[in-house]
Amino acid sequence: MSSIKNPVGPEEPSTYWRRRAALVVGLLVVLWLSWWLLQTAFGSSDEPAAAEPSPSPSFGLSMTPSAEPSAATDPSASAAPSASASPSPAASAPACADSSIAVAVSTGSASTAVGSGMALTMSVTNTGSEACSRDVGAGANEVTITSGSALVWSSDFCNPSKKKDRQVLDPGKEFTTSVTWPGNVTQQTCPDNQPPAQPGSYRAAARNGKVDSEQVPFTVK
């Protein structure tokens, strides 16, 4: 026991103590490496179970499978034909008969000054009891200005158009459009330097297809 506490030998006692300390450290290192190798080889029963992978985000889309087998899973299934585009309301509604249509025109005022022109509003109304479709495009409409038996101006003279615009009109529904008479006497060829309409009595009228409005009088002063 005394030899352990007081080592005997030819060297200094501190040398023996350093050797003993190094031996103890070496033994501890060997024991720790052995324990680590065993843990690595066999695993630890205390390790938590691996977390199950979380489901992929659906970004708000429902991924519920369809009850019907798809063509990808059922080789006997054939691709279903794509549905045709549904017809527009105007195409599915019956055409308005002329007898179910009323056309009217109104002037911006009862009179206008020479060369000032006038705003005109045309309306097409379904007077029938059922919804129907009617072409109310520029090609079907015309607004005219007359004086006596003379045709002073027509909306078709300078801006002829064949444009169609078929609209569904419910019973009592009114379609309106506006034009402006520039206040000139206009020929069908629409030449330059058209003379202004002179003071007098004039009448405005409108037409949709073959249906005419009543004439509305006004004056040019």
GITA-V805122 format. One record per residue. N is the residue number from 1. D_LAST is the distance of its C-alpha to the last C-alpha in Angstrom with 2 decimals. Layout:
BEGIN
N_D_LAST + N_D_LAST
END
This chain:
BEGIN
1_143.13 + 2_144.05 + 3_143.29 + 4_139.72 + 5_139.13 + 6_141.24 + 7_141.09 + 8_144.18 + 9_144.15 + 10_144.55 + 11_140.98 + 12_139.31 + 13_138.30 + 14_134.62 + 15_134.56 + 16_135.64 + 17_133.00 + 18_130.21 + 19_131.44 + 20_131.49 + 21_127.93 + 22_126.70 + 23_128.45 + 24_126.84 + 25_123.36 + 26_123.95 + 27_125.03 + 28_121.90 + 29_119.70 + 30_121.48 + 31_121.12 + 32_117.39 + 33_116.78 + 34_118.73 + 35_116.67 + 36_113.38 + 37_114.45 + 38_115.37 + 39_112.03 + 40_110.17 + 41_112.24 + 42_112.11 + 43_109.05 + 44_108.87 + 45_108.58 + 46_106.77 + 47_103.74 + 48_100.54 + 49_99.32 + 50_96.59 + 51_93.16 + 52_91.41 + 53_88.38 + 54_85.15 + 55_82.68 + 56_79.95 + 57_76.60 + 58_74.23 + 59_71.01 + 60_69.68 + 61_70.28 + 62_72.42 + 63_75.29 + 64_76.65 + 65_77.98 + 66_76.59 + 67_78.82 + 68_78.21 + 69_80.26 + 70_78.19 + 71_78.63 + 72_80.29 + 73_83.06 + 74_83.36 + 75_84.08 + 76_83.52 + 77_79.93 + 78_77.26 + 79_73.88 + 80_71.31 + 81_68.21 + 82_65.08 + 83_62.60 + 84_59.55 + 85_56.15 + 86_54.72 + 87_51.75 + 88_48.29 + 89_46.82 + 90_44.22 + 91_47.08 + 92_49.19 + 93_46.54 + 94_45.99 + 95_42.80 + 96_40.13 + 97_39.99 + 98_36.67 + 99_37.52 + 100_37.69 + 101_34.25 + 102_30.87 + 103_27.66 + 104_24.39 + 105_20.97 + 106_18.64 + 107_15.20 + 108_14.89 + 109_12.33 + 110_10.68 + 111_7.06 + 112_6.18 + 113_4.89 + 114_5.89 + 115_9.57 + 116_9.92 + 117_11.12 + 118_12.41 + 119_15.98 + 120_17.58 + 121_21.02 + 122_23.49 + 123_26.70 + 124_29.99 + 125_32.36 + 126_36.02 + 127_36.46 + 128_40.14 + 129_43.23 + 130_44.46 + 131_43.29 + 132_42.27 + 133_40.87 + 134_37.65 + 135_36.25 + 136_32.89 + 137_32.78 + 138_30.13 + 139_32.14 + 140_31.78 + 141_28.11 + 142_24.92 + 143_21.24 + 144_19.03 + 145_15.46 + 146_15.55 + 147_13.73 + 148_16.39 + 149_19.56 + 150_18.25 + 151_18.58 + 152_15.73 + 153_17.28 + 154_20.45 + 155_22.00 + 156_25.20 + 157_24.09 + 158_24.47 + 159_26.56 + 160_28.95 + 161_31.53 + 162_34.52 + 163_35.13 + 164_36.62 + 165_36.64 + 166_38.76 + 167_38.50 + 168_40.65 + 169_38.64 + 170_40.62 + 171_40.01 + 172_36.71 + 173_35.83 + 174_32.23 + 175_31.33 + 176_27.86 + 177_26.19 + 178_22.86 + 179_20.82 + 180_17.70 + 181_15.21 + 182_14.64 + 183_11.27 + 184_13.39 + 185_14.86 + 186_18.37 + 187_21.62 + 188_24.62 + 189_26.51 + 190_23.80 + 191_24.30 + 192_23.38 + 193_20.54 + 194_18.12 + 195_15.09 + 196_11.56 + 197_9.63 + 198_7.72 + 199_4.71 + 200_6.73 + 201_8.97 + 202_10.80 + 203_13.99 + 204_15.90 + 205_19.70 + 206_22.77 + 207_26.35 + 208_29.68 + 209_32.42 + 210_32.39 + 211_30.72 + 212_27.09 + 213_24.74 + 214_22.85 + 215_19.24 + 216_16.59 + 217_13.36 + 218_9.89 + 219_6.31 + 220_3.81 + 221_0.00
END
